[in-house]
Structure formats: C-alpha cells, structure tokens
Amino acid sequence: MESSDSNKQQGRGPAGDKQGETAHEGTKRLSKIFSEEGRALRVTLFSSPEGRLFIAGVGLGLIFIAWISSSFALSPNTAQMLIGLFATQIMFGRATSMSFGYSVGLGHSVVVPVNMLIETILVFTFYPLFVFSWRHIVEIRMLKGIIERTRRAAERYKDVIRKYGVVGLFVFVWFPFWMTGPFMGSVIGFMLGMRLWVNMTVVLSGTFIAMLGWAVVLRAFHDQLATYSPYAPLVMVALLIVIIIGGHMLHQIYHKKGRRKA
C-alpha cells in the first residue's frame, strides 16, 4: 500500500513509466538528429570550398572588429569614422559609404581599402550562406527573406548575363545599376555554374575597379563642393541616402505590382 501510494504521489505507475520512456526516447532521437546535423555542418564548413570561404570571411570580419576595437583605445575619432563607413556601406552601398568617408576628412588610403575589405567580408560570408541555403544544408530564418529576394533578382538577370559569360558578370558588378552589387553578382555566377575561384575573382575585381572609379569621381566632386561650403559634402551624403531610400521604395512598389499582375 505504501509503495502504491508513493507511486501515485510521484505521478508514477505503468502509464507514467511508459510516458517517461517515450519522452526519453524522443529526447535521445532529437539529440541524435542535432548531433548528426552539426557533424554534417562541420564537415561542410571544413571540406567544401564555400565552407572554407565562409571561415575566411568570418576571420576577416574578426580582424576588422579587432582593428576598430584597438582604434577606440588609440583614436576614438578614427574608430567612429570606421563604424560610420561600415554602417553606410551595409545600409546604403559603396557610393554613400565612400562619400561619407571623404565628407569627414578621410583620404583615399583609408576610404578605398576599408570599403574593399567590407565588400570582401560581405561576399565571403553571405555567398556561402546562400549556397548552403540553396542546397538545404542550413537555413537561417533571419536571413531567409534577404536570400529569397536575392534569388528572385538573380533569376531575372542570369539569362542576360549568360550570353556574355565572365565579361557579362564583370560588367554587371562594375556598372552602377540598381541591385548590381558583388553579392548579387556572386549569386548569379553560382547559378551560371561558375567555379568558385572564377566567380570570386570576377566579382571582386569588378567591385574593386568600380571602387577606384568611384574614388576618383567622388573625391573630385567633394573637393569642388567644399569650396562652396564645408557642410556641402555632408549634404550630398544626406541626398544620396534619400535617393537610395526612395529608389528602394519605388523598386519594391514596382515589383509588387508586377507580382500582382502575374
């Protein structure tokens, strides 16, 4: 009687034992699945070209963060400018980021290499994530929308670029059209079946050459504006941001209308 009472008090008995065993088996099964997925992901990271590219991108990102952190100790003003370059590059693109750099008094020796580094980090990290998502190796919910939009845009451009191959991809990345950045270019290169090293070489070389062109034009324009007012270059950065936001909104409206008609 005592044993039976104690079992009832503790919620045990044949049914309770069976539920406990089922829950335990379910937990073991889940842990096995996750461990297998984790093992597969680790193998993919270290054995696939895209995995090694991702590791390189993360490494470059950590170096950039370390540089900014050390700059805070040595020159807080420089660190803030580097964060500004990074933020404007991420949100508004290379032209706005470079304009911001020149408007706060930075020269070619900082603006151009930093923007090149940021673009390289973005391509080296987001391109592998796109490929992993495409192959259903890993999916990140937070990036799912971005990856899907990129895929749809790349589908629109790939047939045009296919006609011209490597040259077409180079021009696509180099020319300042809407949605023609290095990440988009690398995704199109992947869809066209280009080898990783060819894809990265074409995309980054087109991006770097475009940046050198932007550097010459923007610096000359900023110097000209500065003769009228020291605040004129910052006004131009603000105008660029407004134009980019407006262009993005119009782009979204146009494609929403297109999808409704379809």
Secondary structure, DSSP 8 states (H G I E B T S, - for coil): -HHHHHHHHTT-SHHHHHHHHHHHHHHHHHHHHHHHHHHHHHHHHHHSHHHHHHHHHHHHHHHHHHHHHHHHHH-HHHHHHHHHHHHHHHHH-HHHHHHHHHHTT--HHHHHHHHHHHHHHHHHHHHHHHHHHHTTS---HHHHHHHHHHHHHHHHHHHHHHTTHHHHHHHHHHS--TT-SHHHHHHHHHHTT--HHHHHHHHHHHHHHHHHHHHHHHHHHHHHHHTT-TTHHHHHHHHHHHHHHHHHHHHHHHHHHHHHH-
